[in-house]
Amino acid sequence: MRSLLEKSVLVTGAGRGIGKRLAIGFAQAGAKVGLLARSKTELDLAHLEIEHAGGVALRLVADVRNYADLSAAAEQFCERFGGIHVLVCAAGVAGPVGPMAESEPVEWAEAVKVNLIGAMNAMRAVLPHMLERRSGKIILLSGDGAESPRVNLSAYAASKAGLVRLAETVAEEVREDNIQVNCLAPGGTYTSMTDELLRAQDRAGWRERDQATEIRTTGGVPPEKQIQLALFLASERSNHISGKVIHVDDDWRRLENSNLKPAFFTLRRVEKL
């Protein structure tokens, strides 16, 4: 599994949830990992797990909403490991839970700042390094909100849909520079967002509440599936794939040796009947 030896991977939202799981997976694959999050306590625990398993990691306390924080963290990471080969944007929040008509505009906008602007800040901080080297991989975590409506989670859904279009657009901007930008849809999996939806009860709606209950009971998508897809998107095996949204349940292994039609795995309007 040690397919990323000598590679450096910066992961935002690495203190917990999917970000932490992916960071550990990259470390197990031999990468030098930058753990970026707001909580020093959470970063310390993630760093301890990686170090005890024989991996190499650097803790970077930063807020993705603050570009200056991200830029300074990227510079620190490059000084330590000689560059950034892969960026994983996993920082995200659920935002206000409940009908949009009842949401606080400030809370709604804050979710967009974390989920969308935060990813943009990270990409903006990292891309100059990748452009200088003329190579790089950027993986953005999308979600169900990018694929279909998430009732009572309008800020989350809108920000994730925007994230996909951001990935598609930037992918075209840097295509000739040998940099690939893709979205990884991790599927339903147990995170702090699961508990948040359960605490919201009726404000989350019965669909979200039932799904969260099932995920808490079963654990949802196994971390191994998410890690394997992330490793593929970070590897040279996916150099021909950019500007796409790949779900963990897609038959993504067949993509390694196939040419994609432009509209596959992208946000598109429904074709006219």
C-alpha positions, 0 to 999 in steps of 0.5 A, a space after each residue: 500500500 506504500 504507493 506514495 513514498 516521498 510524496 507530500 500531502 496536505 490535508 485540511 480538516 485533518 483533525 477529525 472525521 473523513 479528513 483524519 481518516 484520509 490523512 492516516 491512510 496517506 501516511 500508511 501509504 508512505 506519504 509525508 502528511 500535513 495535518 491542518 485544522 483549527 483545533 490543536 487538541 484534535 491535531 495532536 491526537 491525529 499526529 500521535 496516531 500517525 507517528 505511533 504507526 511509523 508515519 510522518 506528519 506535521 501539525 498546522 493549526 489554521 482556519 481555512 476561512 483565513 487565506 493568510 493562515 492557509 498561505 503561511 501553513 503552505 509555506 511552512 509545509 513546503 519548507 519542511 517537506 520540499 513541496 506539496 504534491 497533493 492537496 486534500 480539502 476535507 474541512 467542512 461543516 453542516 451549516 444551519 439545519 432546518 428550512 432555509 426560510 428560518 435559517 440565520 443568514 450569518 450562519 448560512 454564509 458561515 457554512 459557505 465560507 468554510 465549505 467553499 471559500 475555505 477550499 478556494 483559500 487552500 487551493 489558492 495557497 497551494 497552486 503556485 507551488 504546483 504550477 512552479 513544479 508543473 505537477 500536482 493533485 487536488 482532491 476536494 470532498 464533495 457530498 450528497 448535496 452536490 448530487 441532489 437536494 439536501 432538504 433542510 441543509 440548504 447551505 451545505 448543499 449549495 456550498 458542495 454544488 459550488 465546490 464541484 463547479 469550482 473543481 471543474 473550472 480550475 481543472 480546465 485552468 491548470 490542465 496544461 500544467 499537469 495538475 489534476 483537480 477532482 472531487 471525491 464523494 465519500 458517501 454517507 459515513 459517521 462523522 460529527 455531522 451525523 450527531 449534529 443531524 440527530 440532535 436537530 431532530 425534527 428540524 433535520 426532517 425525517 429523511 436526514 434523521 433516518 439516514 443519520 440513525 442508520 449511519 450511526 448504527 452501521 458506521 456507513 461507508 467503510 473508511 477503506 473505500 474512501 482511502 482507496 479512492 483518494 489514493 487513486 486520485 492522488 496517484 499517477 494512475 489518474 493523470 488522465 482524470 480531471 474536473 470530475 466527481 467520483 463517488 466511492 460507490 462508482 466503479 472507479 477502478 475501470 477509469 484507470 484504463 478508459 477514456 472519459 467522455 466530457 460529460 461523464 462525472 460532471 455537473 450538467 443540466 438535464 438534456 432536452 427531451 
